[in-house]
Amino acid sequence: MLELLQAFSSRCSQIEEAIRLGDDRRVATLDGGFELLVEVIVDHHAANLMEVYMQLQFVGYLLQQDAGDAASVSHHSTRLISLLERCFGALPRADVALPRELPLPAPKAYVTNVDNGNFLNSAILETFPDRVAVLTRDYRYLYSNPVNCAYLGRSPIDMIGRHVMEFIGEEQFVAQARAKFDACFAGQHVEYNYEQRGESRRTRCRMSPLRDLCGQVLGALVVLESADAISTIAA
């Protein structure tokens, strides 16, 4: 799934560059397979909850990009309904009465520190004043909020699938970050300060494990803020 989203991001960048250069022939060539790539991403059968979330985020991105085109919005909405039905079962029709009692299994016992997908709500994450990201267990970005995207100079769709090492460097990743991520993926809540190479200010990094309903860790929620500002407030 990450490879498909990376291919989409790369195709978007290529089209933008061709438009900037005024190369109409290349734009037409690249645009020719664009819709097919979108269909492949939407029709991909997700292997886990994380991939389902990626697909939903992707369709949400399409709706946002084409918000001014009624025909495109209708088309993307149909895609979204189809995706939801495939992942969660057919949606009930308005004219069909629901049974009084559904044959649902007994609820699972409450498990502490289980996020149950709450942190994957981008509407919430995008209101955070701090830099926020969600990374998968192979250290790749699944989500980056606008503050973090602006800091890194990337668009949200371009962040998906990129390895964190691209932004913090191999040395820092190997020496410090990887062990912190692995501890988080093992179920620990991690907090530490670090200095980005070339910068004098320290950054406070907090990692929380993201779990599914069964308690399995799917990835990490990462919140980054200025450690120096925190020290000033505390003083």
Backbone as CSV, one residue per row, in Angstrom:
resi,resn,N_x,N_y,N_z,CA_x,CA_y,CA_z,C_x,C_y,C_z
1,MET,0.825,-1.206,0.000,0.000,0.000,0.000,0.866,1.266,0.000
2,LEU,1.912,1.254,0.816,2.803,2.413,0.855,3.435,2.661,-0.511
3,GLU,3.807,1.574,-1.204,4.412,1.719,-2.530,3.443,2.381,-3.512
4,LEU,2.169,2.007,-3.421,1.161,2.602,-4.306,1.001,4.098,-4.030
5,LEU,0.969,4.461,-2.747,0.820,5.873,-2.394,2.063,6.671,-2.777
6,GLN,3.233,6.049,-2.658,4.457,6.716,-3.088,4.445,6.937,-4.598
7,ALA,3.937,5.943,-5.343,3.838,6.080,-6.798,2.889,7.210,-7.171
8,PHE,1.788,7.338,-6.424,0.835,8.418,-6.672,1.481,9.778,-6.405
9,SER,2.178,9.877,-5.287,2.852,11.124,-4.928,3.887,11.506,-5.982
10,SER,4.643,10.507,-6.450,5.654,10.755,-7.479,5.008,11.216,-8.779
11,ARG,3.887,10.595,-9.148,3.188,10.987,-10.382,2.677,12.427,-10.281
12,CYS,2.147,12.801,-9.115,1.676,14.178,-8.919,2.824,15.174,-9.089
13,SER,3.978,14.843,-8.514,5.143,15.730,-8.604,5.613,15.865,-10.052
14,GLN,5.583,14.753,-10.781,6.003,14.779,-12.182,5.059,15.634,-13.031
15,ILE,3.764,15.507,-12.768,2.786,16.307,-13.518,2.962,17.790,-13.215
16,GLU,3.151,18.125,-11.934,3.354,19.530,-11.558,4.593,20.109,-12.228
17,GLU,5.664,19.313,-12.295,6.897,19.779,-12.930,6.701,19.969,-14.429
18,ALA,5.984,19.037,-15.074,5.718,19.154,-16.512,4.866,20.386,-16.812
19,ILE,3.897,20.663,-15.949,3.060,21.865,-16.116,3.910,23.124,-15.970
20,ARG,4.800,23.106,-14.980,5.670,24.268,-14.749,6.557,24.544,-15.956
21,LEU,7.001,23.468,-16.629,7.880,23.610,-17.798,7.094,23.846,-19.090
22,GLY,5.767,23.758,-19.006,4.940,23.952,-20.195,5.018,22.797,-21.179
23,ASP,5.362,21.594,-20.682,5.496,20.423,-21.543,4.143,19.716,-21.623
24,ASP,3.290,20.168,-22.546,1.936,19.632,-22.659,1.920,18.151,-23.034
25,ARG,2.866,17.727,-23.865,2.899,16.322,-24.276,3.173,15.424,-23.071
26,ARG,4.137,15.821,-22.228,4.455,15.020,-21.051,3.291,15.029,-20.048
27,VAL,2.615,16.178,-19.936,1.454,16.255,-19.047,0.395,15.263,-19.491
28,ALA,0.131,15.224,-20.803,-0.889,14.308,-21.336,-0.492,12.853,-21.107
29,THR,0.802,12.541,-21.278,1.288,11.173,-21.089,1.141,10.734,-19.632
30,LEU,1.575,11.606,-18.730,1.493,11.281,-17.300,0.053,11.197,-16.818
31,ASP,-0.793,12.083,-17.349,-2.184,12.125,-16.923,-2.962,10.913,-17.416
32,GLY,-2.443,10.279,-18.488,-3.144,9.144,-19.083,-3.341,7.983,-18.124
33,GLY,-2.334,7.694,-17.304,-2.452,6.570,-16.383,-2.804,6.976,-14.968
34,PHE,-3.124,8.253,-14.783,-3.385,8.774,-13.445,-4.628,8.139,-12.823
35,GLU,-5.708,8.097,-13.591,-6.972,7.555,-13.070,-6.840,6.070,-12.749
36,LEU,-6.074,5.347,-13.572,-5.871,3.918,-13.330,-5.141,3.701,-12.004
37,LEU,-4.156,4.547,-11.712,-3.414,4.442,-10.460,-4.330,4.700,-9.267
38,VAL,-5.220,5.680,-9.400,-6.192,5.969,-8.342,-7.080,4.756,-8.095
39,GLU,-7.548,4.130,-9.164,-8.420,2.962,-9.037,-7.693,1.803,-8.355
40,VAL,-6.419,1.618,-8.689,-5.641,0.534,-8.084,-5.523,0.750,-6.580
41,ILE,-5.296,1.998,-6.170,-5.166,2.308,-4.742,-6.484,2.063,-4.008
42,VAL,-7.576,2.538,-4.578,-8.889,2.395,-3.932,-9.339,0.936,-3.915
43,ASP,-9.008,0.172,-4.967,-9.451,-1.215,-5.067,-8.536,-2.192,-4.326
44,HIS,-7.417,-1.687,-3.814,-6.476,-2.553,-3.087,-7.164,-3.158,-1.865
45,HIS,-7.029,-4.457,-1.670,-7.637,-5.117,-0.520,-6.709,-4.975,0.676
46,ALA,-7.108,-4.131,1.617,-6.272,-3.813,2.776,-5.984,-5.061,3.596
47,ALA,-4.725,-5.169,4.030,-4.309,-6.329,4.822,-4.520,-6.113,6.315
48,ASN,-4.685,-4.836,6.726,-4.855,-4.537,8.150,-5.530,-3.183,8.306
49,LEU,-5.780,-2.800,9.550,-6.471,-1.552,9.849,-5.698,-0.335,9.356
50,MET,-4.367,-0.398,9.430,-3.552,0.716,8.990,-3.748,0.994,7.502
51,GLU,-3.817,-0.058,6.699,-4.020,0.126,5.257,-5.423,0.653,4.959
52,VAL,-6.409,0.234,5.736,-7.765,0.782,5.586,-7.733,2.287,5.824
53,TYR,-7.041,2.688,6.883,-6.935,4.111,7.193,-6.237,4.858,6.062
54,MET,-5.197,4.287,5.499,-4.498,4.924,4.379,-5.448,5.174,3.214
55,GLN,-6.267,4.162,2.904,-7.203,4.308,1.785,-8.250,5.385,2.065
56,LEU,-8.771,5.406,3.288,-9.763,6.425,3.639,-9.154,7.822,3.582
57,GLN,-7.925,7.963,4.068,-7.236,9.244,3.993,-7.021,9.655,2.540
58,PHE,-6.713,8.687,1.693,-6.465,8.962,0.278,-7.718,9.485,-0.406
59,VAL,-8.853,8.816,-0.180,-10.105,9.279,-0.785,-10.489,10.654,-0.223
60,GLY,-10.228,10.868,1.060,-10.469,12.187,1.643,-9.627,13.251,0.974
61,TYR,-8.397,12.911,0.645,-7.512,13.837,-0.076,-8.088,14.164,-1.460
62,LEU,-8.587,13.150,-2.164,-9.174,13.376,-3.487,-10.385,14.300,-3.392
63,LEU,-11.222,14.077,-2.390,-12.403,14.929,-2.205,-11.999,16.370,-1.931
64,GLN,-10.962,16.542,-1.127,-10.497,17.893,-0.798,-9.923,18.597,-2.024
65,GLN,-9.141,17.855,-2.829,-8.510,18.446,-4.011,-9.532,18.856,-5.061
66,ASP,-10.613,18.080,-5.194,-11.606,18.328,-6.247,-12.905,18.901,-5.690
67,ALA,-12.814,19.580,-4.545,-14.017,20.080,-3.871,-14.840,21.017,-4.745
68,GLY,-14.208,21.708,-5.682,-14.932,22.664,-6.524,-15.588,22.047,-7.745
69,ASP,-15.380,20.769,-7.974,-15.923,20.077,-9.148,-17.000,19.091,-8.683
70,ALA,-18.256,19.426,-8.925,-19.374,18.608,-8.436,-19.318,17.184,-8.973
71,ALA,-18.957,17.014,-10.250,-18.911,15.683,-10.846,-17.830,14.823,-10.183
72,SER,-16.687,15.451,-9.929,-15.595,14.711,-9.287,-15.951,14.352,-7.850
73,VAL,-16.592,15.270,-7.139,-17.001,15.005,-5.757,-17.968,13.825,-5.714
74,SER,-18.905,13.792,-6.646,-19.864,12.691,-6.707,-19.155,11.372,-6.989
75,HIS,-18.175,11.415,-7.885,-17.424,10.215,-8.243,-16.610,9.701,-7.057
76,HIS,-15.945,10.628,-6.378,-15.138,10.234,-5.217,-16.027,9.750,-4.066
77,SER,-17.201,10.341,-3.935,-18.126,9.896,-2.883,-18.575,8.457,-3.126
78,THR,-18.799,8.118,-4.391,-19.157,6.742,-4.747,-18.019,5.797,-4.401
79,ARG,-16.795,6.249,-4.662,-15.615,5.459,-4.300,-15.564,5.229,-2.793
80,LEU,-15.841,6.287,-2.042,-15.780,6.196,-0.585,-16.812,5.203,-0.062
81,ILE,-18.038,5.262,-0.578,-19.095,4.340,-0.150,-18.706,2.904,-0.478
82,SER,-18.162,2.696,-1.680,-17.740,1.367,-2.095,-16.636,0.833,-1.187
83,LEU,-15.698,1.708,-0.828,-14.599,1.319,0.051,-15.106,0.959,1.444
84,LEU,-16.023,1.765,1.971,-16.588,1.492,3.289,-17.355,0.178,3.303
85,GLU,-18.122,-0.086,2.242,-18.881,-1.331,2.169,-17.952,-2.539,2.088
86,ARG,-16.853,-2.399,1.350,-15.924,-3.513,1.216,-15.214,-3.816,2.538
87,CYS,-14.878,-2.739,3.269,-14.113,-2.913,4.506,-14.988,-3.261,5.712
88,PHE,-16.212,-2.702,5.734,-17.031,-2.837,6.942,-18.381,-3.496,6.710
89,GLY,-18.620,-3.939,5.471,-19.898,-4.575,5.180,-20.862,-3.604,4.533
90,ALA,-21.890,-4.129,3.884,-22.863,-3.290,3.189,-23.576,-2.369,4.158
91,LEU,-23.774,-1.119,3.749,-24.470,-0.143,4.577,-25.977,-0.363,4.469
92,PRO,-26.741,-0.247,5.547,-28.191,-0.477,5.501,-28.893,0.600,4.683
93,ARG,-29.915,0.175,3.904,-30.678,1.141,3.127,-31.663,1.858,4.041
94,ALA,-32.032,3.074,3.645,-32.920,3.893,4.481,-34.302,3.260,4.620
95,ASP,-34.717,2.451,3.616,-36.059,1.885,3.650,-36.103,0.494,4.292
96,VAL,-34.984,0.064,4.830,-34.937,-1.254,5.465,-34.870,-1.085,6.978
97,ALA,-35.838,-1.690,7.686,-35.864,-1.565,9.141,-34.760,-2.416,9.751
98,LEU,-34.088,-1.861,10.733,-33.024,-2.574,11.422,-33.630,-3.480,12.502
99,PRO,-33.055,-4.624,12.749,-33.571,-5.513,13.806,-33.433,-4.857,15.169
100,ARG,-34.313,-5.229,16.079,-34.286,-4.642,17.415,-33.002,-5.011,18.148
101,GLU,-32.572,-6.254,17.977,-31.371,-6.711,18.660,-30.421,-7.323,17.641
102,LEU,-29.212,-6.804,17.592,-28.218,-7.331,16.673,-27.407,-8.417,17.374
103,PRO,-27.054,-9.485,16.681,-26.282,-10.584,17.286,-24.818,-10.207,17.460
104,LEU,-24.558,-9.250,18.330,-23.191,-8.796,18.541,-22.525,-9.603,19.653
105,PRO,-21.230,-9.870,19.511,-20.524,-10.587,20.575,-20.378,-9.698,21.800
106,ALA,-20.110,-10.309,22.938,-19.908,-9.537,24.164,-18.713,-8.620,23.998
107,PRO,-18.780,-7.387,24.531,-17.666,-6.448,24.383,-16.418,-6.973,25.065
108,LYS,-15.257,-6.610,24.487,-13.992,-7.011,25.068,-13.746,-6.246,26.363
109,ALA,-13.004,-6.860,27.253,-12.649,-6.185,28.492,-11.780,-4.975,28.178
110,TYR,-11.924,-3.939,28.968,-11.143,-2.731,28.748,-9.652,-3.013,28.920
111,VAL,-8.868,-2.555,27.958,-7.423,-2.736,28.007,-6.784,-1.367,28.131
112,THR,-5.958,-1.165,29.124,-5.329,0.136,29.327,-4.361,0.459,28.199
113,ASN,-4.227,1.765,27.946,-3.288,2.271,26.943,-3.584,1.773,25.533
114,VAL,-4.819,1.445,25.252,-5.208,1.045,23.904,-5.940,2.208,23.248
115,ASP,-5.392,2.708,22.155,-5.927,3.913,21.538,-7.175,3.652,20.712
116,ASN,-7.313,2.404,20.241,-8.504,2.031,19.465,-8.781,2.970,18.298
117,GLY,-7.719,3.503,17.685,-7.878,4.318,16.493,-8.193,5.770,16.746
118,ASN,-8.365,6.197,18.012,-8.744,7.583,18.266,-7.706,8.575,17.761
119,PHE,-6.432,8.234,17.910,-5.382,9.143,17.490,-5.264,9.222,15.970
120,LEU,-5.926,8.305,15.254,-5.862,8.331,13.811,-6.905,9.267,13.213
121,ASN,-7.580,10.048,14.038,-8.558,11.018,13.561,-7.814,12.277,13.124
122,SER,-7.645,12.443,11.821,-6.854,13.570,11.329,-7.493,14.907,11.662
123,ALA,-8.827,14.932,11.806,-9.500,16.188,12.156,-9.032,16.695,13.510
124,ILE,-8.731,15.755,14.410,-8.214,16.126,15.727,-6.743,16.493,15.628
125,LEU,-5.964,15.663,14.942,-4.523,15.879,14.858,-4.175,17.194,14.185
126,GLU,-4.992,17.624,13.230,-4.685,18.849,12.495,-4.933,20.107,13.310
127,THR,-5.579,19.985,14.458,-5.798,21.151,15.318,-4.672,21.321,16.326
128,PHE,-3.759,20.362,16.417,-2.667,20.453,17.374,-1.714,21.578,16.984
129,PRO,-1.258,22.398,17.932,-0.277,23.442,17.618,1.126,22.893,17.447
130,ASP,1.363,21.660,17.917,2.686,21.038,17.816,2.793,20.230,16.532
131,ARG,4.007,19.825,16.228,4.248,18.938,15.094,3.796,17.527,15.480
132,VAL,2.946,16.938,14.659,2.392,15.614,14.961,2.539,14.715,13.741
133,ALA,2.910,13.474,13.982,3.039,12.509,12.893,2.626,11.123,13.384
134,VAL,2.202,10.295,12.446,1.932,8.890,12.717,2.863,8.080,11.830
135,LEU,3.631,7.174,12.440,4.573,6.345,11.697,4.246,4.870,11.858
136,THR,4.467,4.115,10.798,4.222,2.679,10.824,5.425,1.963,11.438
137,ARG,5.303,0.668,11.641,6.339,-0.098,12.328,7.641,-0.212,11.527
138,ASP,7.609,0.151,10.252,8.851,0.156,9.475,9.406,1.574,9.344
139,TYR,9.038,2.436,10.318,9.591,3.800,10.461,9.212,4.729,9.298
140,ARG,8.056,4.509,8.701,7.626,5.341,7.573,6.382,6.155,7.964
141,TYR,6.296,7.349,7.379,5.186,8.248,7.686,3.879,7.729,7.094
142,LEU,2.877,7.678,7.945,1.512,7.413,7.503,0.733,8.718,7.473
143,TYR,1.077,9.636,8.367,0.360,10.907,8.474,1.311,11.967,9.036
144,SER,1.151,13.199,8.559,1.895,14.343,9.094,0.947,15.533,9.120
145,ASN,0.799,16.173,10.291,-0.143,17.293,10.365,0.435,18.530,9.679
146,PRO,-0.383,19.551,9.409,0.084,20.728,8.662,1.300,21.410,9.279
147,VAL,1.367,21.439,10.612,2.508,22.096,11.271,3.802,21.357,10.947
148,ASN,3.762,20.039,11.007,4.965,19.255,10.708,5.318,19.325,9.229
149,CYS,4.301,19.325,8.369,4.546,19.430,6.927,5.219,20.759,6.592
150,ALA,4.740,21.838,7.211,5.333,23.155,6.965,6.781,23.188,7.446
151,TYR,7.048,22.578,8.588,8.406,22.548,9.139,9.355,21.793,8.207
152,LEU,8.871,20.692,7.626,9.701,19.857,6.765,9.652,20.283,5.303
153,GLY,8.759,21.219,4.980,8.662,21.703,3.605,8.092,20.680,2.638
154,ARG,7.146,19.880,3.111,6.533,18.846,2.278,5.023,18.965,2.329
155,SER,4.357,18.424,1.317,2.898,18.378,1.332,2.469,17.106,2.064
156,PRO,1.250,17.068,2.629,0.787,15.882,3.355,0.853,14.605,2.540
157,ILE,0.436,14.637,1.281,0.432,13.423,0.466,1.850,12.980,0.157
158,ASP,2.798,13.933,0.088,4.182,13.593,-0.222,4.886,12.937,0.963
159,MET,4.352,13.126,2.169,4.980,12.547,3.362,4.702,11.053,3.492
160,ILE,3.587,10.602,2.948,3.176,9.205,3.112,4.206,8.258,2.516
161,GLY,4.671,7.323,3.334,5.602,6.311,2.867,7.064,6.681,2.986
162,ARG,7.362,7.919,3.337,8.769,8.334,3.452,9.358,7.858,4.775
163,HIS,10.599,7.413,4.719,11.286,6.922,5.909,11.732,8.099,6.766
164,VAL,11.573,7.980,8.080,11.923,9.072,8.984,13.399,9.448,8.864
165,MET,14.232,8.512,8.433,15.665,8.763,8.294,15.957,9.848,7.264
166,GLU,15.040,10.032,6.294,15.221,11.078,5.287,15.269,12.465,5.930
167,PHE,14.632,12.616,7.075,14.484,13.934,7.683,15.385,14.156,8.896
168,ILE,15.774,13.084,9.574,16.632,13.267,10.744,18.063,12.804,10.494
169,GLY,18.307,12.149,9.360,19.644,11.690,9.029,19.918,10.280,9.557
170,GLU,20.769,9.563,8.850,21.074,8.182,9.216,21.758,8.092,10.580
171,GLU,22.675,9.024,10.853,23.432,8.969,12.105,22.517,9.064,13.319
172,GLN,21.605,10.041,13.309,20.710,10.205,14.446,19.703,9.075,14.532
173,PHE,19.267,8.579,13.388,18.305,7.474,13.388,18.920,6.232,14.022
174,VAL,20.140,5.885,13.598,20.799,4.676,14.101,21.203,4.832,15.565
175,ALA,21.736,6.012,15.911,22.269,6.207,17.259,21.195,6.374,18.321
176,GLN,20.039,6.931,17.949,19.055,7.245,18.988,17.616,6.896,18.618
177,ALA,17.152,7.406,17.479,15.719,7.326,17.173,15.208,5.904,17.009
178,ARG,15.976,5.043,16.346,15.474,3.688,16.079,15.154,2.933,17.371
179,ALA,16.040,3.045,18.361,15.800,2.362,19.635,14.552,2.907,20.325
180,LYS,14.315,4.222,20.203,13.130,4.831,20.808,11.858,4.325,20.118
181,PHE,11.905,4.273,18.784,10.750,3.759,18.040,10.483,2.300,18.395
182,ASP,11.537,1.495,18.458,11.365,0.075,18.765,10.747,-0.115,20.151
183,ALA,11.153,0.729,21.104,10.566,0.658,22.449,9.083,1.003,22.394
184,CYS,8.737,1.993,21.579,7.329,2.384,21.422,6.536,1.264,20.761
185,PHE,7.104,0.650,19.714,6.427,-0.448,19.030,6.271,-1.656,19.950
186,ALA,7.111,-1.724,20.982,7.008,-2.808,21.965,5.959,-2.503,23.027
187,GLY,5.346,-1.303,22.941,4.255,-0.956,23.850,4.568,0.118,24.868
188,GLN,5.771,0.690,24.829,6.146,1.693,25.812,5.789,3.111,25.332
189,HIS,5.513,3.996,26.294,5.374,5.421,26.012,6.750,6.042,26.207
190,VAL,7.249,6.691,25.184,8.630,7.178,25.176,8.653,8.698,25.134
191,GLU,9.584,9.290,25.875,9.756,10.743,25.857,11.245,11.057,26.018
192,TYR,11.764,11.899,25.146,13.173,12.282,25.237,13.397,13.594,24.485
193,ASN,14.532,14.238,24.756,14.922,15.468,24.077,16.103,15.191,23.154
194,TYR,16.157,15.912,22.054,17.292,15.764,21.142,17.561,17.092,20.443
195,GLU,18.748,17.197,19.869,19.133,18.380,19.097,19.314,17.963,17.648
196,GLN,18.589,18.638,16.758,18.721,18.367,15.337,20.038,18.945,14.849
197,ARG,20.752,18.186,14.050,22.032,18.664,13.549,21.853,19.964,12.766
198,GLY,22.667,20.955,13.066,22.574,22.249,12.390,21.655,23.221,13.095
199,GLU,20.991,22.770,14.180,20.101,23.644,14.940,20.577,23.706,16.385
200,SER,20.410,24.875,16.995,20.854,25.049,18.374,19.757,24.691,19.381
201,ARG,18.518,24.689,18.960,17.430,24.419,19.886,17.176,22.924,20.042
202,ARG,16.709,22.545,21.212,16.375,21.159,21.499,14.903,20.904,21.196
203,THR,14.613,19.683,20.842,13.241,19.281,20.539,12.817,18.176,21.499
204,ARG,11.632,18.312,22.027,11.065,17.274,22.884,10.228,16.348,22.019
205,CYS,10.506,15.055,22.108,9.799,14.059,21.309,9.036,13.114,22.231
206,ARG,7.733,12.978,21.983,6.902,12.051,22.743,6.293,11.040,21.783
207,MET,6.437,9.766,22.107,5.900,8.692,21.270,4.897,7.865,22.068
208,SER,3.751,7.588,21.449,2.732,6.743,22.066,2.382,5.617,21.101
209,PRO,2.313,4.379,21.583,1.954,3.270,20.688,0.503,3.379,20.228
210,LEU,0.271,3.137,18.945,-1.078,3.085,18.387,-1.476,1.624,18.273
211,ARG,-2.616,1.270,18.829,-3.049,-0.123,18.867,-4.397,-0.297,18.171
212,ASP,-4.650,-1.520,17.726,-5.979,-1.838,17.210,-6.843,-2.320,18.371
213,LEU,-8.073,-2.746,18.077,-8.996,-3.149,19.129,-8.527,-4.383,19.902
214,CYS,-7.643,-5.158,19.292,-7.129,-6.347,19.965,-5.863,-6.051,20.763
215,GLY,-5.406,-4.801,20.729,-4.226,-4.425,21.493,-2.922,-4.539,20.740
216,GLN,-2.960,-4.948,19.475,-1.736,-5.071,18.693,-1.238,-3.686,18.279
217,VAL,0.059,-3.434,18.453,0.630,-2.135,18.094,0.774,-2.044,16.581
218,LEU,0.145,-1.014,16.005,0.185,-0.794,14.563,1.240,0.226,14.161
219,GLY,1.556,1.136,15.070,2.504,2.192,14.740,2.723,3.096,15.937
220,ALA,3.167,4.305,15.683,3.466,5.243,16.765,2.921,6.624,16.449
221,LEU,2.340,7.256,17.453,1.949,8.663,17.371,3.109,9.470,17.939
222,VAL,3.624,10.395,17.157,4.786,11.185,17.557,4.396,12.656,17.656
223,VAL,4.685,13.272,18.790,4.424,14.694,19.008,5.753,15.372,19.280
224,LEU,6.060,16.420,18.517,7.328,17.133,18.624,7.077,18.586,18.996
225,GLU,7.791,19.073,20.001,7.670,20.459,20.412,9.006,20.956,20.925
226,SER,9.150,22.268,21.029,10.409,22.867,21.462,10.644,22.596,22.946
227,ALA,11.733,21.878,23.262,12.079,21.594,24.649,12.526,22.860,25.361
228,ASP,13.137,23.797,24.635,13.604,25.044,25.247,12.423,25.895,25.706
229,ALA,11.354,25.905,24.884,10.169,26.681,25.254,9.517,26.094,26.508
230,ILE,9.523,24.748,26.603,8.953,24.073,27.751,9.750,24.429,29.014
231,SER,11.080,24.452,28.894,11.938,24.781,30.033,11.691,26.206,30.506
232,THR,11.458,27.133,29.553,11.220,28.522,29.889,9.915,28.673,30.660
233,ILE,8.877,27.966,30.210,7.570,28.028,30.876,7.680,27.443,32.279
234,ALA,8.388,26.304,32.407,8.530,25.645,33.700,9.289,26.519,34.699
235,ALA,10.245,27.302,34.188,11.032,28.167,35.057,10.185,29.325,35.575
